[in-house]
Amino acid sequence: MTSDPMLQPVGEAPSIAATASAEKRVSRRTALEEAIIPPLVALLLAAVVGDALILSFGQSPGAVYKLLLDGTWGNAYGFGQVLYKATTLTFTGLAVGLGLRAGLFNIGAESQLAAGGFVAALAGLLLPAGIPALLCLPVYLLAAALGGGVVGAVPGVLKARFGAHEVIVTIMLNFVVLALLNYLVSAKLHVPDTLHTPELKSGALPRLSDLASPFHGSAANATILLAIATAIVLGWYLFRTRRGFELRSVGLQPAAAEYAGVHVAGVTWRALAVSGAIAGLGGLNYVLGYKHYYEEGFATGAGFLGIAVALVGRSHPAGIVVAALLFATLSQGGLAVNALVPKQMVDVLQAVVILAVATSVPEVRRLLRDARAGGLGR
């Protein structure tokens, strides 16, 4: 029989199409299994360790977890605080995740977040009073992205031009940028007897409490919509565009990508610049949506916790959003359970989640692949 597909019997065409469709369904099911099952196993392991920690304090795990949920997702104020914290963590997690996709470890989200918030606050001080928020928003977006993007581009250019290691450069830049911003605020821009700038003259974003009174007192605001939109756009960019494919190719195998014609140096500095810009947008959550001014130390910890969010979310925008909600729940829940166990126990639980994901996810994926290979062998 000839192998020319043009000379195959007509009746075989549906069979080939059916086979291709079946293979595509199997591939999707496999990807779904590897995306869902390993993190669930990791969370189960973390829950077991959490139970042991709670028992060591002489408390009931059920009572502590119930109190944690009641203080977060169980009431409007707690849920609003979870959403507020998750918004910032989504931006920093997306920033770190984008870098990881390009094979780069961005440790500088802390300073990039602060720089974005500072430049946005500076722009707000320069704007005339009374301008509607929708007209001001593009200015704030550009200012925050520019502030974070410049701080991210510095290690990117040094990496692409001179081969400087991005981890060392971003860590050092954290100290330099934060110290510079603190100096500018304390020496030039602060309100007397405070460590923050004057309030923005116009363009503040509404809080959820403006739309629903049960959220009164919580910091959740409309910036959460920007975080969701950023995750969607980043997912489209990474998995639906040529530039995104080039970025992921460089992250997987830079030598092969360069051989295929990808400009690796250009991808490197652009990835860190865009990563910094995304982190910078996170500064709007505090400056534009919550306090309406820049304050020294507002970003403390959010940039570094974004590394954990990106790792737990497997550097996928959807996974990062879920991981941000998880860590925000644990952070806010630590305040709720303080009556039964020390708040530091929740900090330990966060570390356990990270370790569980880092150690168990690769092993569970290997077991799943071995099981599929064994099934095919039979």
NUVEXVEX-167697 format. One record per residue (C-alpha): residue number from 1; y, z, x. Coordinates in Angstrom, 3 decimals, always signed. Each point is the difference from the previous one (the first is absolute). Example, Ala and Ser with C-alpha at 12.3 -4.5 7.8 and 13.67 -1.06 7.14 Angstrom:
BEGIN
PT     n         py         pz         px
PT     1     -4.500     +7.800    +12.300
PT     2     +3.440     -0.660     +1.370
This chain:
BEGIN
PT     n         py         pz         px
PT     1     +0.000     +0.000     +0.000
PT     2     +3.433     -0.876     +1.312
PT     3     +2.411     +2.750     +0.896
PT     4     +3.060     -1.965     -1.106
PT     5     +1.563     +2.025     -2.869
PT     6     +1.224     -3.247     -1.606
PT     7     -3.601     -1.122     -0.430
PT     8     -1.353     +3.297     -1.427
PT     9     -1.384     -0.130     -3.552
PT    10     +2.651     +0.765     -2.559
PT    11     -2.010     +2.918     -1.377
PT    12     +0.293     +1.970     +3.258
PT    13     +3.809     +0.328     -0.113
PT    14     +0.049     +2.835     -2.550
PT    15     -2.595     +1.850     +2.103
PT    16     +2.219     -0.177     +3.098
PT    17     +3.012     +1.164     -1.993
PT    18     -1.996     +2.832     -1.528
PT    19     -1.178     +1.100     +3.440
PT    20     +3.557     +0.024     +1.355
PT    21     +1.175     +1.982     -3.023
PT    22     -2.805     +2.525     +0.437
PT    23     +0.815     +0.412     +3.692
PT    24     +3.652     +0.584     -0.863
PT    25     -0.958     +2.686     -2.553
PT    26     -2.229     +1.727     +2.554
PT    27     +2.806     -0.111     +2.580
PT    28     +2.459     +1.550     -2.442
PT    29     -2.482     +2.712     -0.992
PT    30     -0.657     +0.768     +3.665
PT    31     +3.715     +0.272     +0.767
PT    32     +0.502     +2.246     -3.037
PT    33     -2.860     +2.290     +1.044
PT    34     +1.349     +0.338     +3.542
PT    35     +3.502     +0.679     -1.314
PT    36     -0.955     +2.704     -2.529
PT    37     -3.213     +1.780     +1.043
PT    38     +0.910     +1.090     +3.578
PT    39     +3.328     +1.670     -0.971
PT    40     -1.728     +1.763     -2.909
PT    41     -2.638     +1.367     +2.372
PT    42     +2.758     +1.151     +2.368
PT    43     +1.850     +1.784     -2.824
PT    44     -3.257     +1.650     -1.089
PT    45     -0.526     +1.311     +3.532
PT    46     +3.587     +1.255     +0.081
PT    47     -0.527     +1.767     -3.343
PT    48     -3.099     +1.764     +1.370
PT    49     +1.953     +1.223     +3.027
PT    50     +2.846     +1.031     -2.306
PT    51     -2.431     +2.058     -2.089
PT    52     -1.157     +1.793     +3.136
PT    53     +3.600     +0.745     +1.007
PT    54     +0.855     +1.368     -3.434
PT    55     -3.113     +2.181     -0.055
PT    56     +0.960     +1.391     +3.402
PT    57     +3.154     +1.405     -1.649
PT    58     -2.092     +1.607     -2.724
PT    59     +1.199     -2.314     -2.751
PT    60     -1.772     -2.288     -2.442
PT    61     +0.260     -3.712     +0.899
PT    62     +0.174     -0.901     -3.682
PT    63     +2.942     +2.349     -0.600
PT    64     +1.899     -1.283     +3.045
PT    65     -0.523     -3.682     -0.837
PT    66     +0.987     +0.643     -3.620
PT    67     +3.190     +1.696     +1.142
PT    68     +0.686     -2.905     +2.374
PT    69     -0.383     -2.580     -2.769
PT    70     +2.007     +2.062     -2.497
PT    71     +2.842     +0.242     +2.509
PT    72     +0.043     -3.725     +0.754
PT    73     -1.401     -2.392     -2.595
PT    74     -0.166     +2.662     -2.721
PT    75     +3.736     +0.341     -0.656
PT    76     +2.953     -2.368     +0.023
PT    77     +1.969     +1.740     +2.753
PT    78     -2.974     +0.192     +2.378
PT    79     -0.953     -3.602     -0.733
PT    80     +3.581     -1.084     +0.656
PT    81     -0.083     +1.720     +3.384
PT    82     -3.298     -1.740     +0.802
PT    83     +1.568     -3.367     -0.840
PT    84     +3.059     +0.776     +2.130
PT    85     -2.065     +0.926     +3.051
PT    86     -2.400     -2.895     -0.569
PT    87     +2.934     -2.439     -0.033
PT    88     +1.082     +0.886     +3.537
PT    89     -3.612     +0.105     +1.221
PT    90     -0.637     -3.435     -1.506
PT    91     +2.809     -1.509     +2.083
PT    92     -1.048     +1.695     +3.243
PT    93     -3.671     -0.747     -0.691
PT    94     +0.751     -3.677     -0.625
PT    95     +2.049     -0.115     +3.209
PT    96     -2.831     +1.442     +2.095
PT    97     -2.598     -2.092     -1.845
PT    98     +1.846     -3.239     +0.735
PT    99     +0.068     +0.886     +3.685
PT   100     -3.713     +0.806     -0.003
PT   101     -0.762     -3.367     -1.592
PT   102     +1.762     -1.594     +2.980
PT   103     -1.954     +2.165     +2.460
PT   104     +3.053     +2.225     +0.646
PT   105     +0.277     +3.774     -0.402
PT   106     +3.470     +0.793     -1.308
PT   107     +0.607     +3.715     +0.631
PT   108     +3.731     -0.390     -0.615
PT   109     +0.131     +0.040     -3.803
PT   110     +1.701     +3.406     +0.143
PT   111     +3.094     -1.305     +1.811
PT   112     -0.078     -3.333     -1.857
PT   113     +0.029     +1.861     -3.328
PT   114     +2.933     +2.142     +1.130
PT   115     +1.913     -2.998     +1.389
PT   116     -0.412     -1.895     -3.259
PT   117     +1.283     +2.952     -1.994
PT   118     +2.942     +0.514     +2.367
PT   119     +1.175     -3.623     -0.039
PT   120     -0.378     -0.105     -3.797
PT   121     +2.121     +3.159     -0.303
PT   122     +2.582     -1.515     +2.340
PT   123     +0.152     -3.112     -2.163
PT   124     +0.424     +2.195     -3.066
PT   125     +2.963     +1.760     +1.565
PT   126     +1.677     -3.344     +0.691
PT   127     -0.497     -1.389     -3.511
PT   128     +2.784     +0.479     -2.566
PT   129     -0.603     +2.559     -2.729
PT   130     -1.213     -0.995     -3.436
PT   131     -2.088     -3.085     +0.833
PT   132     -3.090     -0.263     -2.266
PT   133     -3.334     +0.887     +1.606
PT   134     -1.508     -3.470     -0.505
PT   135     +2.853     -1.638     +1.896
PT   136     -0.221     +2.528     +2.822
PT   137     -3.785     -0.096     +0.316
PT   138     -0.220     -3.188     +2.136
PT   139     +2.486     +1.534     +2.460
PT   140     -2.037     +3.197     +0.257
PT   141     -3.258     -1.926     +0.376
PT   142     +1.451     -2.110     +2.795
PT   143     +1.520     +3.029     +1.733
PT   144     -3.198     +2.093     -0.128
PT   145     -2.197     -2.893     +1.121
PT   146     +2.433     -0.808     +2.812
PT   147     +0.103     +3.589     +1.223
PT   148     -3.764     +0.388     +0.103
PT   149     -0.579     -3.584     +1.145
PT   150     +2.200     +0.332     +3.085
PT   151     -1.810     +3.174     +1.066
PT   152     -3.332     -1.765     -0.566
PT   153     +1.072     -3.165     +1.805
PT   154     +0.781     +1.835     +3.251
PT   155     -3.642     +0.897     +0.803
PT   156     -1.022     -3.396     -1.390
PT   157     +2.187     -1.904     +2.449
PT   158     -1.019     +2.261     +2.894
PT   159     -3.654     -0.550     -0.886
PT   160     +0.325     -3.774     -0.344
PT   161     +2.291     -0.515     +2.993
PT   162     -1.207     +2.549     +2.542
PT   163     -3.348     +1.234     -1.291
PT   164     +1.277     +3.556     -0.625
PT   165     -2.451     +2.033     -2.070
PT   166     +1.352     +0.405     -3.533
PT   167     -1.447     +3.511     -0.420
PT   168     +1.933     +1.405     +2.952
PT   169     +3.218     -1.823     -0.894
PT   170     -0.046     +0.969     -3.692
PT   171     -0.750     +3.647     +0.799
PT   172     +2.902     +0.160     +2.443
PT   173     +2.314     -1.803     -2.425
PT   174     -0.690     +2.669     -2.621
PT   175     +1.717     +2.591     +2.183
PT   176     +2.832     -2.306     +1.063
PT   177     +0.843     -1.347     -3.467
PT   178     -0.274     +3.335     -1.807
PT   179     +2.142     +1.723     +2.622
PT   180     +2.614     -2.774     -0.218
PT   181     +0.122     +0.175     -3.809
PT   182     +0.285     +3.783     +0.077
PT   183     +2.903     -0.269     +2.440
PT   184     +1.819     -2.565     -2.141
PT   185     -0.380     +2.125     -3.109
PT   186     +0.894     +3.370     +1.557
PT   187     +2.895     -1.335     +2.109
PT   188     +1.484     -2.776     -2.130
PT   189     -1.188     -0.203     -3.604
PT   190     -1.088     +3.403     -1.298
PT   191     +1.513     +1.908     -2.877
PT   192     +1.376     +3.296     +1.406
PT   193     -2.595     +2.796     +0.204
PT   194     -2.839     -2.433     -0.732
PT   195     -2.258     -2.414     +1.852
PT   196     +0.412     -2.913     -2.380
PT   197     +2.440     -2.835     -0.565
PT   198     +2.352     -0.227     -2.997
PT   199     -1.571     -1.249     -3.218
PT   200     -0.225     -3.715     -0.701
PT   201     +2.905     -1.373     -1.980
PT   202     -2.059     -2.332     -2.176
PT   203     -3.423     -1.499     -0.595
PT   204     -2.191     +3.088     -0.479
PT   205     -3.355     -0.797     -1.612
PT   206     -1.074     +1.806     -3.193
PT   207     -2.579     +2.769     +0.044
PT   208     -2.984     +0.140     -2.325
PT   209     +1.580     +3.058     -1.601
PT   210     +2.787     -2.265     -1.262
PT   211     -2.607     -1.891     -2.022
PT   212     -2.382     +2.855     -0.892
PT   213     +1.275     +3.571     -0.276
PT   214     -3.369     +1.650     +0.937
PT   215     +0.552     -1.269     +3.568
PT   216     +3.176     +2.112     +0.249
PT   217     +0.367     +1.479     +3.467
PT   218     -2.383     -2.373     +1.743
PT   219     +1.197     -2.420     +2.674
PT   220     -1.932     -3.048     -1.267
PT   221     +2.272     -3.003     -0.398
PT   222     +0.087     -3.763     -0.432
PT   223     -0.761     -0.600     +3.689
PT   224     -3.670     +0.245     -0.965
PT   225     +0.317     -3.452     -1.574
PT   226     +1.251     -1.347     +3.320
PT   227     -2.998     +1.567     +1.762
PT   228     -2.423     -1.675     -2.400
PT   229     +1.786     -3.341     +0.357
PT   230     -0.115     +0.307     +3.798
PT   231     -3.760     +0.630     -0.111
PT   232     -0.531     -3.055     -2.217
PT   233     +2.147     -2.273     +2.179
PT   234     -1.694     +1.239     +3.174
PT   235     -3.446     -0.613     -1.496
PT   236     +1.032     -3.545     -0.918
PT   237     +1.452     -0.566     +3.462
PT   238     -3.076     +1.271     +1.857
PT   239     -2.673     -1.731     -2.052
PT   240     +1.672     -3.019     -1.569
PT   241     +2.317     -1.462     +2.652
PT   242     -0.434     -1.788     +3.294
PT   243     +2.187     +2.520     +1.821
PT   244     -2.140     +2.824     -1.345
PT   245     -3.167     -1.743     +1.145
PT   246     +1.482     -0.443     +3.468
PT   247     +0.944     +3.681     +0.109
PT   248     -3.518     +1.108     -0.959
PT   249     -1.480     -2.452     +2.494
PT   250     +2.073     +1.493     +2.803
PT   251     -1.130     +3.457     -1.068
PT   252     -3.675     -0.963     +0.057
PT   253     -0.096     -2.179     +3.117
PT   254     +3.302     -0.854     +1.725
PT   255     -1.599     -2.233     +2.633
PT   256     -1.728     -2.138     -2.620
PT   257     +3.179     -0.123     -2.100
PT   258     +2.020     -1.194     +2.988
PT   259     -2.632     -2.626     +0.799
PT   260     +0.326     -1.225     -3.601
PT   261     +3.739     -0.488     +0.455
PT   262     +1.422     +3.300     -1.297
PT   263     +3.037     +1.300     +1.897
PT   264     -1.349     +3.523     +0.612
PT   265     +3.211     +1.396     +1.529
PT   266     +2.028     -1.168     -2.999
PT   267     -2.479     +1.503     -2.456
PT   268     +0.074     +3.287     +1.951
PT   269     +3.730     +0.632     -0.062
PT   270     +0.397     -1.258     -3.566
PT   271     -2.807     +2.270     -1.207
PT   272     +1.624     +3.095     +1.502
PT   273     +3.449     -1.033     -1.243
PT   274     -1.270     -0.500     -3.571
PT   275     -2.022     +3.205     +0.279
PT   276     +3.176     +1.865     +0.933
PT   277     +1.919     -1.649     -2.840
PT   278     -2.598     +1.172     -2.541
PT   279     +0.166     +3.548     +1.342
PT   280     +3.800     -0.199     -0.135
PT   281     -0.129     -0.869     -3.701
PT   282     -1.728     +3.325     -0.542
PT   283     +3.258     +1.737     +0.901
PT   284     +1.444     -1.204     -3.300
PT   285     -2.302     +2.385     -1.865
PT   286     +2.022     +2.953     +1.296
PT   287     +3.409     -1.519     +0.627
PT   288     +0.325     -2.200     -3.069
PT   289     -2.369     +1.599     -2.502
PT   290     +0.069     +3.748     +0.697
PT   291     +2.857     +1.672     +1.889
PT   292     +2.347     -2.997     +0.285
PT   293     +0.872     +0.809     +3.620
PT   294     -1.680     -0.041     +3.398
PT   295     -1.115     +3.403     +1.245
PT   296     -1.294     +0.967     +3.415
PT   297     -3.762     +0.492     -0.065
PT   298     -0.655     -1.520     -3.433
PT   299     -2.805     -2.177     +1.431
PT   300     -1.820     +2.811     +1.807
PT   301     -3.731     -0.705     -0.047
PT   302     +0.027     -2.973     -2.387
PT   303     -0.216     -2.579     +2.775
PT   304     -2.919     +1.662     +1.736
PT   305     -1.816     +0.666     -3.279
PT   306     +0.414     -3.708     -0.714
PT   307     -2.451     -0.614     +2.869
PT   308     -2.634     +2.006     -1.871
PT   309     +0.831     -1.833     -3.232
PT   310     -0.483     -3.377     +1.688
PT   311     -3.301     +1.044     +1.586
PT   312     -1.421     +1.461     -3.212
PT   313     +1.230     -3.051     -1.942
PT   314     -1.773     -2.269     +2.517
PT   315     +3.302     -1.827     +0.679
PT   316     -0.210     -1.742     -3.380
PT   317     +3.126     +0.227     -2.204
PT   318     -1.971     +1.071     -3.090
PT   319     -1.971     +2.566     +1.974
PT   320     +3.206     +1.320     +1.561
PT   321     +1.569     +0.605     -3.425
PT   322     -3.074     +1.986     -1.096
PT   323     -0.085     +1.923     +3.291
PT   324     +3.720     +0.810     -0.354
PT   325     -0.684     +1.498     -3.439
PT   326     -2.890     +2.018     +1.457
PT   327     +2.032     +1.483     +2.852
PT   328     +3.007     +0.598     -2.252
PT   329     -2.265     +1.870     -2.418
PT   330     -1.362     +2.162     +2.806
PT   331     +3.504     +0.648     +1.338
PT   332     +1.412     +1.063     -3.363
PT   333     -3.250     +1.760     -0.894
PT   334     +0.340     +2.212     +3.075
PT   335     +3.015     +1.609     -1.666
PT   336     -1.909     +0.481     -3.245
PT   337     -3.084     +1.695     +1.491
PT   338     +1.978     +2.313     +2.271
PT   339     -0.652     +2.835     -2.448
PT   340     -3.739     -0.122     +0.736
PT   341     -0.351     -1.451     +3.499
PT   342     +2.449     -0.634     +2.860
PT   343     +1.921     -3.269     -0.195
PT   344     -1.281     -0.825     +3.489
PT   345     -3.475     -0.431     -1.495
PT   346     +1.204     -3.189     -1.698
PT   347     +1.354     -1.225     +3.344
PT   348     -3.456     +0.569     +1.471
PT   349     -1.507     -1.864     -2.966
PT   350     +2.261     -2.983     +0.740
PT   351     -1.299     -0.048     +3.557
PT   352     -3.576     +0.204     -1.292
PT   353     +0.606     -3.030     -2.246
PT   354     +1.233     -1.993     +3.001
PT   355     -2.947     +1.022     +2.165
PT   356     -2.470     -0.696     -2.812
PT   357     +1.393     -3.493     -0.530
PT   358     +0.077     -0.743     +3.729
PT   359     -3.588     +1.123     +0.588
PT   360     -1.881     -0.725     -3.208
PT   361     +1.462     -3.324     -1.151
PT   362     -1.392     -2.083     +2.911
PT   363     -3.383     +1.723     -0.319
PT   364     -0.219     -0.525     -3.772
PT   365     +0.935     -3.657     +0.399
PT   366     -2.725     -0.398     +2.629
PT   367     -2.560     +1.558     -2.360
PT   368     +1.085     -2.305     -2.827
PT   369     -0.360     -3.062     +2.225
PT   370     -3.394     +1.182     +1.271
PT   371     -1.135     +0.503     -3.595
PT   372     +1.111     -3.494     -0.981
PT   373     -1.681     -1.485     +3.058
PT   374     -3.219     +1.838     -0.860
PT   375     +0.146     -1.314     -3.543
PT   376     +0.464     -3.570     +1.236
PT   377     -2.899     +0.485     +2.407
PT   378     -2.303     +0.885     -2.833
